[in-house]
């Protein structure tokens, strides 16, 4: 209840040709902020048939240790602290 949101703020940090390949930024969980890099596995843009604007979608992944954010419950019992975060996002270009 004290930390109801998680946030990520970043910028494209690597390109593969004309497509983004990675986004470096800051992930905040439970009020703790740490740097992470999202690897973009796929990125595609197409014209939106109704909006008549370009829409882009991305699939990205990163891994982190949840104990780094103070989420260490279970560590004493041998539970793994590694987390794989997968993000799918879609955006419509605004003019």
Secondary structure, 3 states (H helix, E strand, C coil): CCCCCCEEEEEEEEEECCEEEEEEEEEEECCEEEEEEEEEEEEEEEECCCCCCEEEEEEEEEEEEHHHHCCCCCHHHCCCCEEEEEEEEEEECCC
